[in-house]
Structure formats: structure tokens, C-alpha cells
């Protein structure tokens, strides 16, 4: 079973802290143990030196024997060590314990110091661990040789302390360390738990939201609880969700619009063809209805072609092929190609003769499609005997082309939607069967690909104006 991210993070962080505290305790123990051992060595060495010095005074008669014994006993008690003097044979002749001071003998004097320990006092390092055949457990030992006036070794002063004393002290310090650290450790664990929960909760919510999205539910959002990378990720996730919601709505709208656009002409085509085949439509009217069928087929062809162009533009498959051309020449050619339609509606054309010659470096075919669509729409939606005006100018290395036509105009609440796919002002979609509702969307997409743009202004029952900007 895989551990969840929360458990992984919590356990890993906890183990790192426990490991760090353990290593820190080991280092502290090592340093403290060395410090205590060195301190104990200094005490033992100092004790040996003091006793040796008192022996010199004793041999000179400056100190009485009884005072010497009491001084050695006092020094052993104050330093919390055992002090004794052994002759060259290893026999203890003086001891600093209370029993020896009272009786002249003690349990220390019942044993002989090993000869090897007597010889060790001649080594440079006279601090060591041993039992001296006096103790059952190892003791720290310091020793100092004693010489007479002829520089002959006559004995050895020993100072000892049990190893268990330092061990007991280390155990006490360790317990104190653990007890003093347990509360911060507990608080630290709670802090780690809270921090881990806070870090992983947004990720958990994102996982749940992702699973919901996979099932088609885009309602979930991630609360932004922090102003850090996790918070930024939450904001990005919510933005992505909003984008997906928009895309889903666009997809549904696209499917519905395509279905409607295809259904209407196909129903018309199917109805008329069935009428011809089953004899419902009289022979003398067949050409009339076949003409309608032909128009609907052409309409389907235009719709499919527009959808293909739109798909190529959106997917980035359409590669721009820029070339230098005269914008005025293209505009005049397009308007002249619509001369019959213009004359049929008795439209007035203004401003075309004032357009100056401007060279543009762009994809000529695509820009031709843009201008054609705008001119076609202007002619289509201008009332009979209305006016279409043209204006072209340079503006900071950009060409600005404006086409304005009189007519019904576009309601203000519908202006933001005119560049959407399948937009038609007539919601019944039957007022103009030559329209696919994709023209302006394709125009905007082409201009965006060129680094340009398009805007619209309109006043109901007055005019509609489209303004195109295109880099020169």
C-alpha cells in the first residue's frame, strides 16, 4: 500500500528530527565525557602532586606525621578520590581513607599494587584506567613517583576515582537532556503535523478536484490559504479550472451551434428531395425547389469550409506567408467585385477614392479574406439606398482600416459577442441563410495571428463601424 504524501512528509521530517537530536546527543555525550575525564584527570594529578609535596616537607621535618595523615585524608575527602602511597613492592603504607586514619589499616592495604602499575608511573602519560587489583571495576588512575634525597625511587603516590562516577553523571545529564527536550519535541511534532497538513491539504483538494473534473464536474475550487508557492499553485489551478469551464461551455455551444447549422439545411434538402421523389412536388416546380436545394448545399459547403479554416487557425497549423502588397489595391478590387450587389441595393460608397496607397507586409490571402468578410457584411446589413464609408490611415507603424455602414445597427448588449463563433443578431438564425456566423470570428483570429486586432462600435437604427489595426 502506497503511503500518502502527508504521511511520507510527516514521517520523513519526524525521522530527520529524531536522527538530528540523536546525533546531537551523541556528540554532546562525547564532548562532555572527554571534558569530565580531563577534569577528573586534573584533579587526580593535582592530588598526587600535593601529596608528593607534603611528603617532601614530612621528610624535612616541617610537617608532623599525624598532620600529614590528616592532610591526606582531608584532600581525599574534598577531592572525592582515593589517595594512597605504595612502596616499591606495591604494599600500601599510607591511605587517605577514614578507616586507615582510625585503624592504621584498611581494605586497600590488604592488596598489593601490581608491579606493572608501579612501572607505569615512569611513563610520560600517567593517567589511565585500571583496577590496581584493589577494585572490581575500572578506575581512573593518576600516579606520581616519590624519590629520596639521593634521587632513588622509594614509592609511588596513587590517586584514583571510579569510572562509574562519570558514567552516573553522564546518565544524569542525559536524563536531564531528555526531560528538558521532551516538551519542545512534542510541540515540534504538533508544529510539523500542522505544517504538513497545511502544505498537503491544497494538493489533496487539487487531487479531488482533478478527479471531479475527469467526471465532468468543474464546480470545485481550491481555497488560497497562503501567499507562497502553494498559494500560487492554488491560484493557477483555479485559473485553469475557470479556463476549462469556459472551454467546456464553448464546446457545448459549438456542438449545439454546429448541430443547428447543419440540421437546418439538411432538413430542407431532405424534405425537398423526398417531395420530388415521392411526387408531392409537381414536375413543373421541381427546378424551383432544386435551386433551393442547390443553395442549401452551397451553404453547407461554406459552413464546412469556414469550420475547416477556423480549426486550422486555432490549432496553429495555418502557417502565415507574408508578402508585400498594396492595401488600397486589394480594397478596391474587393469592392469592385461586389459592384452588382452594391448597385442592386443602390448603395452609396464614400471615402474609397480618398484611400492612399499603403504597402503592407502580411499574408495576402488571409487579409483578403478579412477585408472581403467585412465588405460582405457591410453590404449585407446596409439598408437599401444606405451608405458604406471607408477610411485608411497610418498610425505608429500600423495601418488602421475603418468600414462604416448605415442600417439597423447592433444592440449594445450584443456588441461583446459579435466576434464569437456562430454569433448572429437574429437568434432564429433564419433571417440570412447565407451567413454561417463564423465570419467575424475568423476575421478576429486572422488579425490576432498577424499581431493586429479589430473593434466594433454601433448605434441601433443608425450605423455599425468596424476598425481594423494591422502592423505594416
C-alpha positions, 0 to 999 in steps of 0.5 A: 500500500502506497503511503500518502504524501502527508504521511511520507512528509510527516514521517520523513521530517519526524525521522530527520528530527529524531536522527538530528537530536540523536546525533546531537546527543551523541556528540554532546555525550562525547564532548562532555565525557572527554571534558569530565575525564580531563577534569577528573584527570586534573584533579587526580594529578593535582592530588598526587602532586600535593601529596608528593609535596607534603611528603617532601616537607614530612621528610624535612621535618616541617610537617608532623606525621599525624598532620600529614595523615590528616592532610591526606585524608582531608584532600581525599575527602574534598577531592572525592578520590582515593589517595594512597602511597605504595612502596616499591613492592606495591604494599600500601603504607599510607591511605587517605581513607577514614578507616586507615586514619582510625585503624592504621589499616584498611581494605586497600592495604590488604592488596598489593599494587601490581608491579606493572602499575608501579612501572607505569608511573615512569611513563610520560602519560600517567593517567589511565584506567585500571583496577590496581587489583584493589577494585572490581571495576575500572578506575581512573588512575593518576600516579606520581613517583616519590624519590629520596634525597639521593634521587632513588625511587622509594614509592609511588603516590596513587590517586584514583576515582571510579569510572562509574562516577562519570558514567552516573553523571553522564546518565544524569545529564542525559536524563536531564537532556531528555526531560528538558527536550521532551516538551519542545519535541512534542510541540515540534511534532504538533508544529510539523503535523500542522505544517504538513497538513497545511502544505498537503491539504491544497494538493489533496483538494487539487487531487479531488478536484482533478478527479471531479473534473475527469467526471465532468464536474468543474464546480470545485475550487481550491481555497488560497490559504497562503501567499507562497508557492502553494498559494500560487499553485492554488491560484493557477489551478483555479485559473485553469479550472475557470479556463476549462469551464469556459472551454467546456461551455464553448464546446457545448455551444459549438456542438449545439451551434454546429448541430443547428447549422447543419440540421437546418439545411439538411432538413430542407434538402431532405424534405425537398428531395423526398417531395420530388421523389415521392411526387408531392412536388409537381414536375413543373416546380421541381427546378424551383425547389432544386435551386433551393436545394442547390443553395442549401448545399452551397451553404453547407459547403461554406459552413464546412469550409469556414469550420475547416479554416477556423480549426486550422487557425486555432490549432496553429497549423495555418502557417502565415506567408507574408508578402508585400502588397498594396492595401488600397489595391486589394480594397478596391478590387474587393469592392469592385467585385461586389459592384452588382450587389452594391448597385442592386441595393443602390448603395452609396460608397464614400471615402474609397477614392480618398484611400492612399496607397499603403504597402503592407507586409502580411499574408495576402490571402488571409487579409483578403479574406478579412477585408472581403468578410467585412465588405460582405457584411457591410453590404449585407446589413446596409439598408437599401439606398444606405451608405458604406464609408471607408477610411485608411490611415497610418498610425505608429507603424500600423495601418488602421482600416475603418468600414462604416455602414448605415442600417439597423445597427447592433444592440449594445448588449450584443456588441461583446459577442459579435466576434464569437463563433456562430454569433448572429443578431437574429437568434432564429438564425433564419433571417440570412441563410447565407451567413454561417456566423463564423465570419467575424470570428475568423476575421478576429483570429486572422488579425490576432495571428498577424499581431493586429486586432479589430473593434466594433462600435454601433448605434441601433437604427443608425450605423455599425463601424468596424476598425481594423489595426494591422502592423505594416 
